[in-house]
Amino acid sequence: MLVFLGIGYSLKHLTLEAIEYLGKADKIVIDRYTSLYEDDPAELAKYTKGEVVYASRKDLEGEGMSKLIEEARFKTIVLAVPGDPFIATTHDSLRVEAIKKGVEVKVVNSISVLTLIQSRLGLQAYRFGKTVTLVYPDYFKPYSTIETIYENLNRRLHTIVLLDLRLEHGRAMTIHEAVEILLKLDDELENKLDNSLAIGVARLSWRDERVQADLLPRLVKYDFPPPPHSLVIVSTPLPVEMEGLKLICKLPE
């Protein structure tokens, strides 16, 4: 059996179901490249008598993926993923290939950055549009990201902007970097974001989390703890949302 198991962003986020499957595991494979984790993931070992190993991207793609699937034919292999297993698309191919090859698959869900943002910041969940990821403009300029933000704003919808993580290369985009990239792209296109409200989201649900609302260009004035970081571009807020921005996200008067 191959178990895709969400571990949230801290050991305190483990569900009873997650602990049950960790206890059944012959091997726990810890994903170390799709997100960051507040606690040392090695502490998952206390929930199992099985082997605990770490996985890089190459371990879960190509030849590494095939080996893992074959091992799951005869053992219970738990892939422990920060957040919720399939919020990022990284493991979709692994799940599909396992099913095609007749390996039993189980998904154990947990909280994700998307559910945290929609429930913790005081914005109403039905007012979020398409989520986007902002990547470093090393090879191309991510115009599609900002165009999606424009589309959401035109529809009076908020946008969750996930920020680039290249953990195997030691890079994790910060709120300050994201603001700079977005404003440069905006200057080349429609100049809509200078007066847009935004929320900087740092380490949401971690012990040192910080959320801060202000106009997008002003977010660079604030100090945030280290990544993981995200942004929310806020459409015209409803009255109850405006109260939330002031009281929960510390929007200045």
DOMI-876714 format. One record per residue (C-alpha): x, y, z. Coordinates in steps of 0.5 Angstrom, whole numbers, plus 500, padded with zeros to 3 digits. Layout:
N
@x:X; y:Y; z:Z .
...
//
This chain:
253
@x:500; y:500; z:500 .
@x:502; y:507; z:498 .
@x:500; y:512; z:503 .
@x:500; y:520; z:502 .
@x:500; y:523; z:508 .
@x:499; y:530; z:510 .
@x:503; y:532; z:516 .
@x:501; y:539; z:516 .
@x:506; y:544; z:518 .
@x:507; y:542; z:525 .
@x:507; y:536; z:529 .
@x:501; y:539; z:533 .
@x:497; y:538; z:526 .
@x:498; y:531; z:526 .
@x:491; y:528; z:526 .
@x:489; y:521; z:529 .
@x:488; y:518; z:522 .
@x:495; y:520; z:521 .
@x:498; y:517; z:527 .
@x:495; y:511; z:526 .
@x:498; y:510; z:519 .
@x:505; y:512; z:521 .
@x:504; y:507; z:526 .
@x:503; y:502; z:521 .
@x:508; y:504; z:516 .
@x:514; y:499; z:514 .
@x:517; y:506; z:512 .
@x:516; y:513; z:512 .
@x:519; y:517; z:506 .
@x:519; y:525; z:508 .
@x:518; y:530; z:503 .
@x:523; y:535; z:504 .
@x:523; y:539; z:498 .
@x:515; y:541; z:497 .
@x:515; y:546; z:503 .
@x:518; y:547; z:510 .
@x:516; y:545; z:517 .
@x:516; y:548; z:523 .
@x:519; y:542; z:527 .
@x:524; y:537; z:526 .
@x:520; y:532; z:521 .
@x:525; y:526; z:524 .
@x:521; y:527; z:530 .
@x:515; y:523; z:526 .
@x:520; y:517; z:528 .
@x:517; y:516; z:535 .
@x:510; y:514; z:532 .
@x:513; y:508; z:528 .
@x:517; y:502; z:528 .
@x:519; y:503; z:521 .
@x:524; y:506; z:517 .
@x:525; y:513; z:516 .
@x:528; y:516; z:510 .
@x:528; y:523; z:507 .
@x:526; y:524; z:500 .
@x:529; y:529; z:494 .
@x:525; y:531; z:488 .
@x:529; y:525; z:484 .
@x:527; y:520; z:489 .
@x:520; y:521; z:487 .
@x:520; y:522; z:480 .
@x:523; y:517; z:474 .
@x:527; y:511; z:477 .
@x:526; y:513; z:484 .
@x:518; y:513; z:483 .
@x:518; y:506; z:480 .
@x:522; y:504; z:486 .
@x:518; y:507; z:491 .
@x:511; y:504; z:487 .
@x:515; y:497; z:487 .
@x:516; y:497; z:494 .
@x:509; y:499; z:496 .
@x:507; y:492; z:493 .
@x:509; y:489; z:499 .
@x:510; y:494; z:504 .
@x:506; y:500; z:507 .
@x:510; y:506; z:505 .
@x:508; y:512; z:508 .
@x:510; y:519; z:504 .
@x:509; y:524; z:509 .
@x:508; y:531; z:506 .
@x:508; y:538; z:509 .
@x:501; y:541; z:509 .
@x:496; y:537; z:505 .
@x:498; y:532; z:500 .
@x:495; y:534; z:493 .
@x:495; y:542; z:494 .
@x:501; y:542; z:490 .
@x:501; y:538; z:484 .
@x:508; y:535; z:485 .
@x:505; y:528; z:487 .
@x:500; y:527; z:482 .
@x:504; y:523; z:477 .
@x:506; y:518; z:483 .
@x:499; y:517; z:485 .
@x:497; y:516; z:478 .
@x:502; y:511; z:476 .
@x:501; y:507; z:483 .
@x:494; y:506; z:481 .
@x:495; y:504; z:474 .
@x:500; y:499; z:477 .
@x:495; y:496; z:481 .
@x:498; y:498; z:488 .
@x:493; y:500; z:493 .
@x:493; y:508; z:495 .
@x:491; y:511; z:501 .
@x:490; y:519; z:502 .
@x:490; y:522; z:509 .
@x:489; y:529; z:509 .
@x:491; y:535; z:513 .
@x:491; y:542; z:513 .
@x:494; y:546; z:508 .
@x:496; y:553; z:507 .
@x:490; y:555; z:503 .
@x:485; y:552; z:508 .
@x:489; y:556; z:513 .
@x:489; y:563; z:509 .
@x:481; y:562; z:508 .
@x:480; y:561; z:515 .
@x:485; y:565; z:519 .
@x:485; y:572; z:516 .
@x:478; y:574; z:516 .
@x:476; y:574; z:509 .
@x:470; y:570; z:506 .
@x:472; y:564; z:503 .
@x:467; y:564; z:497 .
@x:471; y:571; z:495 .
@x:477; y:567; z:493 .
@x:479; y:567; z:486 .
@x:484; y:562; z:482 .
@x:490; y:561; z:486 .
@x:497; y:563; z:483 .
@x:504; y:561; z:484 .
@x:509; y:567; z:483 .
@x:516; y:564; z:481 .
@x:523; y:568; z:480 .
@x:523; y:571; z:474 .
@x:530; y:567; z:472 .
@x:528; y:564; z:466 .
@x:521; y:568; z:464 .
@x:517; y:573; z:467 .
@x:511; y:570; z:470 .
@x:506; y:575; z:467 .
@x:500; y:569; z:467 .
@x:501; y:570; z:475 .
@x:499; y:578; z:475 .
@x:494; y:577; z:469 .
@x:490; y:572; z:474 .
@x:491; y:577; z:479 .
@x:488; y:582; z:475 .
@x:482; y:577; z:473 .
@x:480; y:576; z:480 .
@x:480; y:583; z:482 .
@x:476; y:585; z:476 .
@x:471; y:579; z:479 .
@x:472; y:582; z:486 .
@x:475; y:576; z:488 .
@x:481; y:576; z:493 .
@x:488; y:572; z:490 .
@x:492; y:567; z:494 .
@x:499; y:568; z:491 .
@x:504; y:562; z:493 .
@x:511; y:564; z:493 .
@x:517; y:560; z:490 .
@x:520; y:555; z:494 .
@x:527; y:552; z:491 .
@x:529; y:548; z:497 .
@x:534; y:544; z:494 .
@x:537; y:550; z:492 .
@x:537; y:554; z:498 .
@x:532; y:559; z:496 .
@x:525; y:561; z:498 .
@x:522; y:567; z:496 .
@x:520; y:572; z:501 .
@x:514; y:577; z:501 .
@x:519; y:583; z:500 .
@x:522; y:579; z:494 .
@x:515; y:578; z:491 .
@x:512; y:585; z:492 .
@x:518; y:587; z:488 .
@x:517; y:582; z:483 .
@x:509; y:584; z:482 .
@x:510; y:591; z:482 .
@x:515; y:591; z:476 .
@x:511; y:586; z:472 .
@x:505; y:591; z:474 .
@x:509; y:597; z:471 .
@x:510; y:593; z:465 .
@x:502; y:592; z:464 .
@x:496; y:595; z:467 .
@x:499; y:599; z:474 .
@x:493; y:596; z:478 .
@x:497; y:594; z:484 .
@x:500; y:600; z:487 .
@x:493; y:602; z:491 .
@x:491; y:595; z:492 .
@x:491; y:592; z:499 .
@x:495; y:586; z:500 .
@x:496; y:581; z:506 .
@x:503; y:579; z:508 .
@x:503; y:572; z:511 .
@x:509; y:569; z:514 .
@x:509; y:562; z:517 .
@x:502; y:561; z:518 .
@x:500; y:557; z:524 .
@x:507; y:556; z:526 .
@x:509; y:559; z:533 .
@x:512; y:566; z:530 .
@x:507; y:567; z:525 .
@x:506; y:574; z:522 .
@x:500; y:577; z:518 .
@x:500; y:584; z:516 .
@x:495; y:588; z:511 .
@x:497; y:594; z:508 .
@x:497; y:597; z:501 .
@x:502; y:592; z:497 .
@x:508; y:597; z:496 .
@x:508; y:598; z:503 .
@x:509; y:591; z:505 .
@x:516; y:592; z:504 .
@x:516; y:596; z:511 .
@x:515; y:591; z:515 .
@x:519; y:585; z:518 .
@x:517; y:578; z:517 .
@x:520; y:572; z:520 .
@x:523; y:567; z:515 .
@x:519; y:563; z:510 .
@x:515; y:560; z:508 .
@x:511; y:566; z:506 .
@x:505; y:568; z:502 .
@x:501; y:574; z:499 .
@x:494; y:575; z:499 .
@x:492; y:581; z:494 .
@x:485; y:583; z:497 .
@x:479; y:585; z:492 .
@x:474; y:591; z:495 .
@x:473; y:588; z:502 .
@x:466; y:587; z:505 .
@x:465; y:591; z:511 .
@x:466; y:585; z:515 .
@x:472; y:583; z:512 .
@x:475; y:590; z:513 .
@x:474; y:589; z:520 .
@x:478; y:583; z:520 .
@x:483; y:586; z:516 .
@x:484; y:591; z:522 .
@x:483; y:587; z:528 .
@x:486; y:580; z:525 .
@x:491; y:583; z:520 .
@x:493; y:589; z:523 .
@x:491; y:594; z:517 .
@x:493; y:601; z:519 .
@x:488; y:606; z:520 .
//
